[in-house]
Amino acid sequence: MFKSIGIVPRLDSDDALKLAIKICQYLKSRKIDTFPEIEFAKNNRIGQGVSLSQMEVDLIITIGGDGTVLKTSMNIPKPETPILAINMGRRGYLTEVEPDQAIIALEECLQGKYDLEEHYKLSVYFRDKHIAEGVNEALLTPATSWKMLNFILKQNKHKLIEQRADGLIVATPTGSTAHSFSAGGPILETSLDAFVVVFISPTDYMRSLVLSSTDDLSIKLTGTNMGALLIVDGRYTKQLAPEESIIIRKSKNRAVFVRLNSSFWSRSLTRHKLGPERG
């Protein structure tokens, strides 16, 4: 049973905040140690909050969309803390529960009626130092929007390809349903040990690459005086100078999600058929 639970709502959504307050009240009525995210607690006067970097709990409930899930996963001190994600966003590929089922879902969790689903993450290294970790993707985009970048990709020090493009995405199987898919990449089953590499608007036509994630992937900016912006899961950003490189490898950590009645794979296929996103 979960004895301590963190609450992380989307802060710019009134509906998410109202539901988060309701969940806090419910958990306290069940005598569960409840730890609201610090800004949420402060703005809504619901007691002392805890920053994500200090949220050491048995379970974290996010109330928002995939962005809220990714922010939480990136910043919590124990990366494999289970997350129950309530969908207050659009499609919510990472989320599990719709708002009207939130309390019912919590009751099932407290009764032990759930499964845990693991998703591996990617780690990014710069100058031999670990700088970021993501559930979905690492994106390289020009530091100046009207310029293009030249990339050299190597795996295990063997050159794979050199390509000029508007950007480059390296996605995990989980992230293959997101930006990578929008840029023309395939959807991968989440148990695969693979990365999807997608060039954004390349000068020479090519399809996406599916590469083993058991080997390091090196990406170098070359052949231009153009720098790039590295963005991991839309949260971490870093400027890269010309001729610099990064290494991407499969992380030792995993993101863990509470599942009640579905799998990420079946849910992703279903939600990709829904048409335009909900507002």
Contacts in CASP RR format, 6 or more apart in sequence:
PFRMAT RR
TARGET T0000
AUTHOR 0000-0000-0000
METHOD contacts of the structure
MODEL  1
MFKSIGIVPRLDSDDALKLAIKICQYLKSRKIDTFPEIEFAKNNRIGQGV
SLSQMEVDLIITIGGDGTVLKTSMNIPKPETPILAINMGRRGYLTEVEPD
QAIIALEECLQGKYDLEEHYKLSVYFRDKHIAEGVNEALLTPATSWKMLN
FILKQNKHKLIEQRADGLIVATPTGSTAHSFSAGGPILETSLDAFVVVFI
SPTDYMRSLVLSSTDDLSIKLTGTNMGALLIVDGRYTKQLAPEESIIIRK
SKNRAVFVRLNSSFWSRSLTRHKLGPERG
1 110 0 8 1.000
1 112 0 8 1.000
2 32 0 8 1.000
2 58 0 8 1.000
2 59 0 8 1.000
2 109 0 8 1.000
2 110 0 8 1.000
3 32 0 8 1.000
3 33 0 8 1.000
3 58 0 8 1.000
4 32 0 8 1.000
4 33 0 8 1.000
4 34 0 8 1.000
4 35 0 8 1.000
4 57 0 8 1.000
4 58 0 8 1.000
4 59 0 8 1.000
5 27 0 8 1.000
5 32 0 8 1.000
5 33 0 8 1.000
5 34 0 8 1.000
5 35 0 8 1.000
5 57 0 8 1.000
5 58 0 8 1.000
5 59 0 8 1.000
5 60 0 8 1.000
5 61 0 8 1.000
6 34 0 8 1.000
6 35 0 8 1.000
6 36 0 8 1.000
6 37 0 8 1.000
6 50 0 8 1.000
6 55 0 8 1.000
6 57 0 8 1.000
6 59 0 8 1.000
6 60 0 8 1.000
6 61 0 8 1.000
7 20 0 8 1.000
7 23 0 8 1.000
7 24 0 8 1.000
7 27 0 8 1.000
7 34 0 8 1.000
7 35 0 8 1.000
7 36 0 8 1.000
7 37 0 8 1.000
7 40 0 8 1.000
7 60 0 8 1.000
7 61 0 8 1.000
7 63 0 8 1.000
8 37 0 8 1.000
8 40 0 8 1.000
8 52 0 8 1.000
8 55 0 8 1.000
8 60 0 8 1.000
8 61 0 8 1.000
8 62 0 8 1.000
8 63 0 8 1.000
8 68 0 8 1.000
8 71 0 8 1.000
8 72 0 8 1.000
9 16 0 8 1.000
9 17 0 8 1.000
9 19 0 8 1.000
9 20 0 8 1.000
9 37 0 8 1.000
9 40 0 8 1.000
9 62 0 8 1.000
9 63 0 8 1.000
9 64 0 8 1.000
9 68 0 8 1.000
9 88 0 8 1.000
10 16 0 8 1.000
10 17 0 8 1.000
10 63 0 8 1.000
10 64 0 8 1.000
10 65 0 8 1.000
10 68 0 8 1.000
10 88 0 8 1.000
10 89 0 8 1.000
11 17 0 8 1.000
11 39 0 8 1.000
11 40 0 8 1.000
11 43 0 8 1.000
13 64 0 8 1.000
13 88 0 8 1.000
13 89 0 8 1.000
15 88 0 8 1.000
15 99 0 8 1.000
16 63 0 8 1.000
16 64 0 8 1.000
16 88 0 8 1.000
17 40 0 8 1.000
17 44 0 8 1.000
19 63 0 8 1.000
19 86 0 8 1.000
19 88 0 8 1.000
19 99 0 8 1.000
19 102 0 8 1.000
20 36 0 8 1.000
20 40 0 8 1.000
20 63 0 8 1.000
21 44 0 8 1.000
21 46 0 8 1.000
22 102 0 8 1.000
22 103 0 8 1.000
23 61 0 8 1.000
23 63 0 8 1.000
23 102 0 8 1.000
23 103 0 8 1.000
23 106 0 8 1.000
24 34 0 8 1.000
24 36 0 8 1.000
24 46 0 8 1.000
26 103 0 8 1.000
26 106 0 8 1.000
27 34 0 8 1.000
27 106 0 8 1.000
28 34 0 8 1.000
30 110 0 8 1.000
32 110 0 8 1.000
33 57 0 8 1.000
35 49 0 8 1.000
35 50 0 8 1.000
35 55 0 8 1.000
35 57 0 8 1.000
36 46 0 8 1.000
36 47 0 8 1.000
36 49 0 8 1.000
36 50 0 8 1.000
37 49 0 8 1.000
37 50 0 8 1.000
37 51 0 8 1.000
37 52 0 8 1.000
37 55 0 8 1.000
38 49 0 8 1.000
38 50 0 8 1.000
38 51 0 8 1.000
40 46 0 8 1.000
40 49 0 8 1.000
41 47 0 8 1.000
41 48 0 8 1.000
41 49 0 8 1.000
41 50 0 8 1.000
42 49 0 8 1.000
52 71 0 8 1.000
52 72 0 8 1.000
52 75 0 8 1.000
52 76 0 8 1.000
53 75 0 8 1.000
53 76 0 8 1.000
53 77 0 8 1.000
54 77 0 8 1.000
55 76 0 8 1.000
55 77 0 8 1.000
55 81 0 8 1.000
56 77 0 8 1.000
56 78 0 8 1.000
56 81 0 8 1.000
57 81 0 8 1.000
58 81 0 8 1.000
58 82 0 8 1.000
59 81 0 8 1.000
59 82 0 8 1.000
59 83 0 8 1.000
59 84 0 8 1.000
59 109 0 8 1.000
59 258 0 8 1.000
60 72 0 8 1.000
60 76 0 8 1.000
60 81 0 8 1.000
60 82 0 8 1.000
60 83 0 8 1.000
60 84 0 8 1.000
61 83 0 8 1.000
61 84 0 8 1.000
61 85 0 8 1.000
61 86 0 8 1.000
61 106 0 8 1.000
62 68 0 8 1.000
62 69 0 8 1.000
62 72 0 8 1.000
62 83 0 8 1.000
62 84 0 8 1.000
62 85 0 8 1.000
62 86 0 8 1.000
62 95 0 8 1.000
63 86 0 8 1.000
63 88 0 8 1.000
63 99 0 8 1.000
63 102 0 8 1.000
64 85 0 8 1.000
64 86 0 8 1.000
64 87 0 8 1.000
64 88 0 8 1.000
64 89 0 8 1.000
64 95 0 8 1.000
65 85 0 8 1.000
65 87 0 8 1.000
65 88 0 8 1.000
65 89 0 8 1.000
65 90 0 8 1.000
65 92 0 8 1.000
65 94 0 8 1.000
65 95 0 8 1.000
66 89 0 8 1.000
66 91 0 8 1.000
66 92 0 8 1.000
66 93 0 8 1.000
66 94 0 8 1.000
66 95 0 8 1.000
66 178 0 8 1.000
67 234 0 8 1.000
68 85 0 8 1.000
68 88 0 8 1.000
69 83 0 8 1.000
69 85 0 8 1.000
69 94 0 8 1.000
69 95 0 8 1.000
69 135 0 8 1.000
70 94 0 8 1.000
70 134 0 8 1.000
70 135 0 8 1.000
70 136 0 8 1.000
70 233 0 8 1.000
70 234 0 8 1.000
70 235 0 8 1.000
71 235 0 8 1.000
72 83 0 8 1.000
73 79 0 8 1.000
73 83 0 8 1.000
73 121 0 8 1.000
73 134 0 8 1.000
73 135 0 8 1.000
73 233 0 8 1.000
73 255 0 8 1.000
74 132 0 8 1.000
74 133 0 8 1.000
74 134 0 8 1.000
74 135 0 8 1.000
74 232 0 8 1.000
74 233 0 8 1.000
74 235 0 8 1.000
74 236 0 8 1.000
79 121 0 8 1.000
79 133 0 8 1.000
79 253 0 8 1.000
79 254 0 8 1.000
79 255 0 8 1.000
80 118 0 8 1.000
80 253 0 8 1.000
80 254 0 8 1.000
80 255 0 8 1.000
80 256 0 8 1.000
81 256 0 8 1.000
82 116 0 8 1.000
82 256 0 8 1.000
82 257 0 8 1.000
82 258 0 8 1.000
83 255 0 8 1.000
83 256 0 8 1.000
83 257 0 8 1.000
83 258 0 8 1.000
84 96 0 8 1.000
84 97 0 8 1.000
84 105 0 8 1.000
84 106 0 8 1.000
84 109 0 8 1.000
84 257 0 8 1.000
84 258 0 8 1.000
85 92 0 8 1.000
85 94 0 8 1.000
85 95 0 8 1.000
85 96 0 8 1.000
85 97 0 8 1.000
85 257 0 8 1.000
86 95 0 8 1.000
86 96 0 8 1.000
86 97 0 8 1.000
86 98 0 8 1.000
86 99 0 8 1.000
86 102 0 8 1.000
86 105 0 8 1.000
87 95 0 8 1.000
87 96 0 8 1.000
87 97 0 8 1.000
87 98 0 8 1.000
87 99 0 8 1.000
88 99 0 8 1.000
89 95 0 8 1.000
89 278 0 8 1.000
89 279 0 8 1.000
90 277 0 8 1.000
90 278 0 8 1.000
90 279 0 8 1.000
91 271 0 8 1.000
91 274 0 8 1.000
91 277 0 8 1.000
91 278 0 8 1.000
92 271 0 8 1.000
93 177 0 8 1.000
93 178 0 8 1.000
93 264 0 8 1.000
93 267 0 8 1.000
93 268 0 8 1.000
93 271 0 8 1.000
94 135 0 8 1.000
94 174 0 8 1.000
94 257 0 8 1.000
94 264 0 8 1.000
96 105 0 8 1.000
96 257 0 8 1.000
96 258 0 8 1.000
96 259 0 8 1.000
96 260 0 8 1.000
96 262 0 8 1.000
97 105 0 8 1.000
97 260 0 8 1.000
105 260 0 8 1.000
108 114 0 8 1.000
108 260 0 8 1.000
109 258 0 8 1.000
109 260 0 8 1.000
113 260 0 8 1.000
114 258 0 8 1.000
114 259 0 8 1.000
114 260 0 8 1.000
115 258 0 8 1.000
115 259 0 8 1.000
115 260 0 8 1.000
116 256 0 8 1.000
116 257 0 8 1.000
116 258 0 8 1.000
116 259 0 8 1.000
117 256 0 8 1.000
117 257 0 8 1.000
117 258 0 8 1.000
117 259 0 8 1.000
117 263 0 8 1.000
117 264 0 8 1.000
118 254 0 8 1.000
118 255 0 8 1.000
118 256 0 8 1.000
119 135 0 8 1.000
119 172 0 8 1.000
119 173 0 8 1.000
119 174 0 8 1.000
119 190 0 8 1.000
119 254 0 8 1.000
119 255 0 8 1.000
119 256 0 8 1.000
119 257 0 8 1.000
119 264 0 8 1.000
120 172 0 8 1.000
120 173 0 8 1.000
120 174 0 8 1.000
120 193 0 8 1.000
120 213 0 8 1.000
120 250 0 8 1.000
120 251 0 8 1.000
120 254 0 8 1.000
120 255 0 8 1.000
121 133 0 8 1.000
121 134 0 8 1.000
121 135 0 8 1.000
121 172 0 8 1.000
121 250 0 8 1.000
121 251 0 8 1.000
121 253 0 8 1.000
121 254 0 8 1.000
121 255 0 8 1.000
122 133 0 8 1.000
122 134 0 8 1.000
122 137 0 8 1.000
122 138 0 8 1.000
122 170 0 8 1.000
122 172 0 8 1.000
122 195 0 8 1.000
122 213 0 8 1.000
122 248 0 8 1.000
122 249 0 8 1.000
122 250 0 8 1.000
122 251 0 8 1.000
123 130 0 8 1.000
123 132 0 8 1.000
123 133 0 8 1.000
123 134 0 8 1.000
123 248 0 8 1.000
123 249 0 8 1.000
123 250 0 8 1.000
123 251 0 8 1.000
123 252 0 8 1.000
124 130 0 8 1.000
124 131 0 8 1.000
124 132 0 8 1.000
124 133 0 8 1.000
124 134 0 8 1.000
124 138 0 8 1.000
124 230 0 8 1.000
124 232 0 8 1.000
124 246 0 8 1.000
124 247 0 8 1.000
124 248 0 8 1.000
125 131 0 8 1.000
125 246 0 8 1.000
125 247 0 8 1.000
125 248 0 8 1.000
125 249 0 8 1.000
126 230 0 8 1.000
126 238 0 8 1.000
126 240 0 8 1.000
126 244 0 8 1.000
126 246 0 8 1.000
126 247 0 8 1.000
131 236 0 8 1.000
131 238 0 8 1.000
132 138 0 8 1.000
132 230 0 8 1.000
132 232 0 8 1.000
132 236 0 8 1.000
132 238 0 8 1.000
133 232 0 8 1.000
133 251 0 8 1.000
133 253 0 8 1.000
134 172 0 8 1.000
134 232 0 8 1.000
134 233 0 8 1.000
134 236 0 8 1.000
134 251 0 8 1.000
135 172 0 8 1.000
135 174 0 8 1.000
135 175 0 8 1.000
135 233 0 8 1.000
135 255 0 8 1.000
136 171 0 8 1.000
136 172 0 8 1.000
136 174 0 8 1.000
136 175 0 8 1.000
136 178 0 8 1.000
136 179 0 8 1.000
136 233 0 8 1.000
137 169 0 8 1.000
137 170 0 8 1.000
137 171 0 8 1.000
137 172 0 8 1.000
137 175 0 8 1.000
137 178 0 8 1.000
137 179 0 8 1.000
137 180 0 8 1.000
137 232 0 8 1.000
137 233 0 8 1.000
138 169 0 8 1.000
138 170 0 8 1.000
138 230 0 8 1.000
138 231 0 8 1.000
138 232 0 8 1.000
138 246 0 8 1.000
138 248 0 8 1.000
139 167 0 8 1.000
139 168 0 8 1.000
139 169 0 8 1.000
139 179 0 8 1.000
139 230 0 8 1.000
139 231 0 8 1.000
139 232 0 8 1.000
139 234 0 8 1.000
140 149 0 8 1.000
140 151 0 8 1.000
140 167 0 8 1.000
140 168 0 8 1.000
140 169 0 8 1.000
140 219 0 8 1.000
140 221 0 8 1.000
140 228 0 8 1.000
140 229 0 8 1.000
140 230 0 8 1.000
140 231 0 8 1.000
140 240 0 8 1.000
140 246 0 8 1.000
141 149 0 8 1.000
141 166 0 8 1.000
141 167 0 8 1.000
141 200 0 8 1.000
141 228 0 8 1.000
141 229 0 8 1.000
141 231 0 8 1.000
142 148 0 8 1.000
142 149 0 8 1.000
142 166 0 8 1.000
142 167 0 8 1.000
142 226 0 8 1.000
142 227 0 8 1.000
142 228 0 8 1.000
142 229 0 8 1.000
143 226 0 8 1.000
143 227 0 8 1.000
143 228 0 8 1.000
143 229 0 8 1.000
143 239 0 8 1.000
143 240 0 8 1.000
144 226 0 8 1.000
144 227 0 8 1.000
147 224 0 8 1.000
147 226 0 8 1.000
148 164 0 8 1.000
148 165 0 8 1.000
148 166 0 8 1.000
148 167 0 8 1.000
148 203 0 8 1.000
148 224 0 8 1.000
148 226 0 8 1.000
149 164 0 8 1.000
149 165 0 8 1.000
149 166 0 8 1.000
149 167 0 8 1.000
149 168 0 8 1.000
149 221 0 8 1.000
149 224 0 8 1.000
149 226 0 8 1.000
149 227 0 8 1.000
149 228 0 8 1.000
150 162 0 8 1.000
150 163 0 8 1.000
150 164 0 8 1.000
150 221 0 8 1.000
150 222 0 8 1.000
150 223 0 8 1.000
150 224 0 8 1.000
150 226 0 8 1.000
151 162 0 8 1.000
151 163 0 8 1.000
151 164 0 8 1.000
151 165 0 8 1.000
151 167 0 8 1.000
151 168 0 8 1.000
151 199 0 8 1.000
151 219 0 8 1.000
151 220 0 8 1.000
151 221 0 8 1.000
151 222 0 8 1.000
152 159 0 8 1.000
152 161 0 8 1.000
152 162 0 8 1.000
152 219 0 8 1.000
152 220 0 8 1.000
152 222 0 8 1.000
153 159 0 8 1.000
153 160 0 8 1.000
153 161 0 8 1.000
153 162 0 8 1.000
153 163 0 8 1.000
153 197 0 8 1.000
153 217 0 8 1.000
153 218 0 8 1.000
153 219 0 8 1.000
154 160 0 8 1.000
154 217 0 8 1.000
154 218 0 8 1.000
154 220 0 8 1.000
155 211 0 8 1.000
155 212 0 8 1.000
155 215 0 8 1.000
155 216 0 8 1.000
155 217 0 8 1.000
155 218 0 8 1.000
156 215 0 8 1.000
156 216 0 8 1.000
157 218 0 8 1.000
160 209 0 8 1.000
160 211 0 8 1.000
161 206 0 8 1.000
161 209 0 8 1.000
162 222 0 8 1.000
163 199 0 8 1.000
163 202 0 8 1.000
163 203 0 8 1.000
163 204 0 8 1.000
163 206 0 8 1.000
164 202 0 8 1.000
164 203 0 8 1.000
164 204 0 8 1.000
165 199 0 8 1.000
165 200 0 8 1.000
165 201 0 8 1.000
165 202 0 8 1.000
165 203 0 8 1.000
166 200 0 8 1.000
166 201 0 8 1.000
166 202 0 8 1.000
167 199 0 8 1.000
167 200 0 8 1.000
167 201 0 8 1.000
167 228 0 8 1.000
168 197 0 8 1.000
168 198 0 8 1.000
168 199 0 8 1.000
168 200 0 8 1.000
168 219 0 8 1.000
169 179 0 8 1.000
169 180 0 8 1.000
169 183 0 8 1.000
169 196 0 8 1.000
169 197 0 8 1.000
169 198 0 8 1.000
169 200 0 8 1.000
170 195 0 8 1.000
170 196 0 8 1.000
170 197 0 8 1.000
170 217 0 8 1.000
170 219 0 8 1.000
170 248 0 8 1.000
171 178 0 8 1.000
171 179 0 8 1.000
171 180 0 8 1.000
171 195 0 8 1.000
171 196 0 8 1.000
171 198 0 8 1.000
172 195 0 8 1.000
172 196 0 8 1.000
172 213 0 8 1.000
173 188 0 8 1.000
173 189 0 8 1.000
173 190 0 8 1.000
173 191 0 8 1.000
173 192 0 8 1.000
173 194 0 8 1.000
173 196 0 8 1.000
174 190 0 8 1.000
174 255 0 8 1.000
174 264 0 8 1.000
175 181 0 8 1.000
175 196 0 8 1.000
176 185 0 8 1.000
176 186 0 8 1.000
176 187 0 8 1.000
176 188 0 8 1.000
176 196 0 8 1.000
177 187 0 8 1.000
177 268 0 8 1.000
177 272 0 8 1.000
180 196 0 8 1.000
180 198 0 8 1.000
180 208 0 8 1.000
181 187 0 8 1.000
181 272 0 8 1.000
183 198 0 8 1.000
183 200 0 8 1.000
183 208 0 8 1.000
184 198 0 8 1.000
184 208 0 8 1.000
185 196 0 8 1.000
185 198 0 8 1.000
185 207 0 8 1.000
185 208 0 8 1.000
186 196 0 8 1.000
186 208 0 8 1.000
186 210 0 8 1.000
187 268 0 8 1.000
187 269 0 8 1.000
187 272 0 8 1.000
188 194 0 8 1.000
188 196 0 8 1.000
188 210 0 8 1.000
189 265 0 8 1.000
190 264 0 8 1.000
190 265 0 8 1.000
193 212 0 8 1.000
193 213 0 8 1.000
193 214 0 8 1.000
193 250 0 8 1.000
194 210 0 8 1.000
194 211 0 8 1.000
194 212 0 8 1.000
194 213 0 8 1.000
195 210 0 8 1.000
195 211 0 8 1.000
195 212 0 8 1.000
195 213 0 8 1.000
195 217 0 8 1.000
195 248 0 8 1.000
196 208 0 8 1.000
196 209 0 8 1.000
196 210 0 8 1.000
197 208 0 8 1.000
197 209 0 8 1.000
197 210 0 8 1.000
197 211 0 8 1.000
197 217 0 8 1.000
198 208 0 8 1.000
198 209 0 8 1.000
199 206 0 8 1.000
199 208 0 8 1.000
211 217 0 8 1.000
213 249 0 8 1.000
213 250 0 8 1.000
214 250 0 8 1.000
215 249 0 8 1.000
216 247 0 8 1.000
216 248 0 8 1.000
216 249 0 8 1.000
217 247 0 8 1.000
217 248 0 8 1.000
217 249 0 8 1.000
218 245 0 8 1.000
218 246 0 8 1.000
218 247 0 8 1.000
219 245 0 8 1.000
219 246 0 8 1.000
219 247 0 8 1.000
219 248 0 8 1.000
220 243 0 8 1.000
220 244 0 8 1.000
220 245 0 8 1.000
221 227 0 8 1.000
221 228 0 8 1.000
221 240 0 8 1.000
221 241 0 8 1.000
221 242 0 8 1.000
221 243 0 8 1.000
221 244 0 8 1.000
221 245 0 8 1.000
222 242 0 8 1.000
222 243 0 8 1.000
223 242 0 8 1.000
223 243 0 8 1.000
224 242 0 8 1.000
225 242 0 8 1.000
226 242 0 8 1.000
227 239 0 8 1.000
227 240 0 8 1.000
227 241 0 8 1.000
227 242 0 8 1.000
227 244 0 8 1.000
228 239 0 8 1.000
228 240 0 8 1.000
229 237 0 8 1.000
229 238 0 8 1.000
229 239 0 8 1.000
229 240 0 8 1.000
230 236 0 8 1.000
230 237 0 8 1.000
230 238 0 8 1.000
230 239 0 8 1.000
230 240 0 8 1.000
230 246 0 8 1.000
231 237 0 8 1.000
240 246 0 8 1.000
257 264 0 8 1.000
END
